[in-house]
Amino acid sequence: MIYIVQPGTISQLPAKGTAVGLYVPGAGGTITRASAIASLRRGKVENALLGGTPSGEPLVDLATRPPPAGAGPRPVVYVELPPPGRHPNTKRYRIAFRGDGYRGILTSDATRIRGLVPIADIAPTIVALRQGRSPAIRSEPETHAVSELRALDERLRAIHHDRGLVQVAVVLTILGLVAVAPAAATVAGAAGIGASLLLSCLGVTRLWVVLVALLGLTVAFSLIGSVRRRLIPVTVVLFLCAYLAVLTLSPETNALSIPGAHPDGGGRFYGIGNQLETLMLPPVIAAVTVAGLPWLVPIGALALITIGWSEAGADGGGLVVFAVALAVLGLRLRPEALAWKRVAVAAAAVAAVAAAFVGLDAALGGSSHVTSAAGEGPGSLLDDLGQRLHLSWASATRAAGPILLFLGCLAGLVWIGTRRPRRASVDAMLAALAVSLLVNDTPVDVIVLGVLGCLALFRWEAVDSRPHASRSPDRRLRARAPRVRGLRQ
């Protein structure tokens, strides 16, 4: 049983024998009281673009009157609900567990953020406790749980408020680097992520400080990391190693950064989301392009682990997208002409690598939505893909603005894709974006950041190739040879 209480009630519960937390009432841009109730009863959540109200057999019942003291099964669960009607999904609500060993602050492996639990885990936790199984939602001792929750709520509110302006500023900054420093633009995505992680670690939330520091650090890291062409692979490898360490050892640092996992929206609470994945593509592609085919496997393996490992967040769509980008690079960087047979082998290799990676992750004890879907067989994967396609379409066509933005960026990608000569890095980025639009569910974000990455690689290849070509051995020998007219070699 879950007991619905009035706002403010939970903060007044006795601290002894009580564990408190916050939950996001739904997934997507909006929520309703009815959808929150449905999610609480069924232990499922549905994105607002798909209706927002999950269906199925209820797992628990809800009551509007708290039980008498000492009565009823343990633990007693109290929740505060959104008000009636439809509201922006920008507010979190209190939840409390009393009894059965709960005390302090609530925790969940599904969020990896201390004090924040998913609404979809509340009912399954009650069922697991009644059956004597390990619950999804647990607790840790915390003397100042209420004040810690208040600080977490304020930080999530600030992140949501600042995200739009900061993202626009980052896009404009990368565009500026594309114009004046193309090499720096190729690693700007990694630089921006690194800068945001640093600010998140320091707990910086004031908007003007975030803007100045994030943009300044992004430009500085980009310029330093690309000051020499041969430094780009080193920069990217160091970034991937550092990012993997953050994702596994301090997931809150990434989740509470502005371009992070977007836990305030109730979708992904930790790990790498679609925006971060798209920002990471150009640096990885540029690193392999510079280092050459011998480094395709080591750099690619490090990128796939960072994207797809359960301990780091397990982005299944990102795993496929990066595998496709690496496969195209493997084809295009070879001196042999491209043939359909090689393309077919590369496609099979992508599928095999993705399946082997997920299988190995599960065999080593990894657990995520990716391993769960793969473990249920091809039908579950196809259902998941169908739902993502449905959500992508709903997201891209929800209003005139997203439609025009998507079509404008698509036109930009077509223009870049038709330029000659063709570049291996640009082809890899275009192929990865095509797959990303199919397997991920935020097409507008993907295509906006994707066209930015394509433009950065296109400019870098066009500008960076000229001086290197002029210094090639054959060109130098021809320059030193005497010019004699009328002689035939």
N, C-alpha and C positions, 0 to 999 in steps of 0.2 A: 504494500500500500504506500502511495505517495500522498502526502498531505499538503494542500495548497494553503499558503498563509499570506497575510497582507504584507506589502512592502515595509521593511523596517523591523519585522518580527524576528528574523533570523539573527540580526546583530544583537538582539537582546536576550538570546538564549544563554543559559549558563555555560561558561567555557569548559567546565569539567564534564568529560564524557561526550563532548561535541566536536565534530570536525566540520569546518565550513569551507566553502569554495564558491567559484563563479562558473556559470555555464552560458554558452552562446545558444539562444533559443532556436536557431535554424541555420540554414545554409543559403547563401545568395544575398541579393541586395535588400530584400524585404522579408518580413515575417508577420505572422498573425498569432493571436492568442490560440485560435483553433489548431493551427499547425503545430504550435509548441506542445499543446496537450496531446495531439496525436503522436508526436515524436516521443513524449514521455511515456505514454502507455505502450507503445509498440517497440521501443528501442531502435528506431530507425529515423533517418532524416532524409528529406528530399529537397533538392535545390528549388528556390522560389521560381526560377524560370520554367520548371517542369510541373509547377502546381504548388509545391511546398508542403503538401499534406500527405504523409506516407499512409499506405493502406496495409492491411494484414491483420492477423490475430493479435489482440492485446496481450501483453505479458503481465501487466500489473493494473490495478485499479487506482483511481484518484479519489480523494475525499477532500471536502472543503472545511471540515472541522477537525482540529487536532485531537488525538486520542487522550483519554484520561491518563494521568501520570502513572507510569508503571504498567499500563495495559498494552496488549497487542504484541505482535512479533517484533523482534529486534533485527536490524536497527530500525529506528523510526526516521523516515526521510521527509524533510520539509523543503518545499520549493516556493520561490516567488515567481509569478507569471507576468508576461507582458500584459498591458491593458488591452481591452477589446479593440478590434479593428486591425488595419494593416499599418505597419510602421517600418521605417528604415532599420535594417539589421545592424545597428551601431551601438546597442546597449547590451550589457551582460547582466544576468540576474543571479541572486544568491541561492545557494542550496546548502543544506546541512544534513549530516548523518549523526544521529544520537544512539549511543549504545553499541554493543557488539565489538568493543575495543576501539572504536573510532574516537580520535581526539586530535586537536590541533588544526591542521590544514589538509584539504583533500588533494590527492595526486592521481595521475593517470598516465600510463604509458602511451595512450592514444594522443595525448597533447604534448607531453614532456615539458609542460610549463607548470611550475608549482602553483597550485591554487586554481587552475583552470581545468575543468573536466568537460567532456563532450556530452551533449544531451542524449545521444544515442547509447551511451554506456550506463545510464542511470537505471533503467529497468532491468537489463541483463545483470547488473551488479546485485540488485535485490534478489533476483532468481538464483544467482550463484550462491549467495549467502544462505538462502533457505535450503539449498541442496548440498551445502557443505563444501562447495568448490571455491577455488581462489577467485576473488572478485576483481573486476577490471578497475574499479575505483577504490583506492586505499587512502591512508592518511599518514601524516608525519607529525610528530610533536612540534608545536609552535606556540609560544607564549603570546605573541602579538599577531595572531592570525587575522583579526579584523582589520588592523591597520595595514598589514601586508596586502590583503585583498584590495583595499582602497587604493594603495599605490599601484598595484598591477592594473586595476581598472582605469586609473588616470593615464597610465602609460599607453594602454591599448587605445584609449580615446584619442590621445595626442597623435599616435601613429596613424590612425585612420584619418584624422583631420589634416595631417600634413602630407599624406601620401600623394595625392593628386598633383599638388604644386611641385613637390620634390621630383616626381617622375618627369614632369614637363621640363624642369630645369636640367635634369640629367640628359634627356633627349637632346635638348638644345646644346648642351655642352659637348656631347659626342658629335653632333653635326658640325660644331665649330672646329673640333679636332679633325674631322674628315676634310674640312676645307684647308686648314693650315698645317696639320701634322698627321697625314694619313697613317703612318706607322703607329703612332700613339692611339689613333682611333680604333685600330684592330684589337688592342688590349684594354680599351677603355671600359668594356663591360666587366672584366675581371677587376680592374682598378676601382670601379664604382662599388662593386660588391665588397671588396676589401675595405674601402673607406666606410661603408655603412656598418660593417661588422665592428670596426674600431669604435665608431660613435656609439653603437649599441652597447658595447662592452663598457664604455665610459658612462653610459646612462644619459647621454645628451638627448634632450627632447624639445628644447625651445626652438621654434621654427626657424628664426633668422640665423641662429647659431648652426643648426643642422644644414641649412642651405649653403651658407658660406663655407663651412668646414667640409661638407660632402663634395661640393663642386671643386674647391681648392685641392683637396686630397686626390680626387679623381684625376684632375689634370696633372698634378705632380707625379702620382704613381704611374700614369700612362706615359708621360714623357721619360721618366727614369727607366721604366721597364722596356722601352723601345728605342733608347738612345743609339743602340747599334742593332742591326738586323739580327745578328747571331744571339743577342740577348733575349729575343722574344720567346724561344722555347724554354730558356731558363726561368724567365719571369712566369710563364704559364705553369710550369711544373711546380715552382715554389708556391704559387697561388693555390693550385689544386691540393697540394699537401696540407697547406694551412687551412684551407676551407674544409677539407675532410676531417681534420682534427677538431675544428669548431663544431661541425655537424654531429660528430660522435661524442665529444666530451662536454660540449656546452650548447645543446640545441636551442636553449632559450635565447642565446646571443643572436643566432640567426633569425629565430621566430619573431623577436622583438625589434629587429631592424626594419627600417621603412620599406625596402624592397624585398622583405623576407617572405615568410610562409603565409602571411595574411590570416593569423588566428582570429582576428577580430571579426572575420566574415563567416566563421564556422565551417569552412571547407578544409583546407590543409592547415594543420597546426604546427608542423615542423618539416624540416627537409627542404628540398628544392622544388619550387613551383614552376609554372610555365614561363613566367617573366624572367626569373633567374636563369632557367635553362636556356632561354633564347639569348640572354646577355652573355652566357658562357660560350656559346657556339663559335663566334668569330675568333676569340683568343685561342681556343683549342685548334681550330682549323688553321689559323696562321702559324701556330707553333709547329704543327706537323708539316706544313708547306715549307717552312724554313729548314727544319731539321732533316727532312727527307724521309724516304720510305723506311730506312733502318729504325727510325724512331716512331713509326706509326703504331706498332704494337705496344711499346711501353707507355707512351703518352696516352694512347687510346684506352689502354687498360686502366690507367689511373683515373681518366675522366669517367669511364663507365662505373668504376667503383664509387666514385664521388656521387654520381647521379643515382645509381641503382641499388646500392647496398642497403639492406634493411636498417642497419644501425645508423646510417646517414640520412635515411628518409624514404628511400625506395620510390623514385619517380619512374613508374613503368613506361609511360609515354616518352619521357626523356631518354630512357635507356635505348628505346628503338630509334629515336631521332638521332642520337649521337652515333649509334651503330651504323646508320645509313650514311651519315656524313663521313665517317671514317672509311666505309666501304667505297664511296665515290672517290675519296682522295686516293685510296689504294689503286683504283682503276686509272685515274687521270694522271697520277704522278709517274706512272710507268711509261717507258718509251714506246711500247707497242701500241698499235692502233686499236681503238676501242671496237669490240665485236660483241654481238648479241650473246654469244656463248659465255663470254667473260662476265657480261652483265647478269646473266642468269645465275652463274656461280656465285657472284657477289651477293645477289638477293638471297640465295639459299644460305650463304654464310651469315648474313645479318640475322635471319631467323634462327639459325643454329646457335649463334653467339648469345642472342637474347635468351633463348630457352635454356642453354647451358648455364648462363649466369644466374638466372632465377632458380634453376634446379640446385646449383651448388650453394646458393644463398640459403635455400630452405634446408638442404642437407646439413649445413653447418649450424642450424638452429635459428636462422633468420625468420622473422615473422612480420608480415606487412600485408596491405591490401593486394599487393602484386603477387606475393607467394600464395595468398589465399585464393585469388582468382585463378592462378595457374594450376593450383592443386585441384580445383574443381573441374578441370578439363577444358577443351576447346569451346564448348558451349557457353561456359561462364565468361571466357574472354570475348567471345563474339557479342554476348549480351552487354558486356561492359563497353565495348567499342560502339555498339549501336546507341547506347545511352549517351555516350560522349558526343557522337555525331548529332544526336537530337539536341543536346544541351548547347553545342557549338552553333547550330543553326538558330536556336532561340536567342542566344547571346548576340550573334552578329546582326540579327534582323529585328531586335527589340525596338529600335527607333531609327529615324532618318539619319541622325548623326553617325552612329556606328556603321550603317550601311555605306554612307559616302566615304567615311574614313577607310573602311576595308577596301572598297573599290579603288580609291585613289592609291593606296599602298600596293594593291595588286597590279595596277597599271605601272607603278614604279618598278616592281619586280619583273614584269614582262619586258620593260625597256632595258633593264640591266641584263636580263637573260638573252637578249638579242644582240648585244654588243659583241664586236669582234676586235681582237682575237679572244677566244674563250680562255678562261683561267680556271685552273683546277680548284682553287679555293672558292671561287664564286659558284662554280657548279656544285660543289659539295654543300655550300650554304643553301642554294636554291632547292636541292633535293631534300635536304633536312627539313626545310620549311614546308615543303609540300607534304611530307609525312607528318610533321607536327600539326598542321591544320586538320589532319584526319584523326590523329590519336589523342590530341589534347582538346580541352573544352573551353579555352578562352581565345578564340580566333583573332579578335581585334588586337589584344595585347601581343599575341605572337606575330602578327603580320606587321604591326607598327615597329616593334623592336627588330623584327627580321629584316625589313627593308633597310633599316638603319645599319644593321650588321653587313648586309650585302653591299651597301654603298661604301662602307668603310673598307671592305676587302677589295672591291672594284677599284677604288681610288688608290689604295696601297699597292696593288699589283701594277696598275698603270704607271704610277710615279716611281715605285721602287725598282721596277725592272729596267728602267732606262739607264741609270748609271752603272748597274751591274753588267748589262749587255755591252756597254761601251768599254768596260775593262776586261772583257773576255780575252783569252790568249790569241784566238784567231784574229780578233779585231786589232790587237796591238801589233801582231806580226804584219798585217796588211798595212797598218799605218807606217811601219818602219821600212817597208819594201820600197825600192826606187820605182818611180813612175816612168816607165819606158813605153812610148807609143809604138805601135806597129809590130811588137813582138808577141808571139803566141807561145804560151807555155806548153 
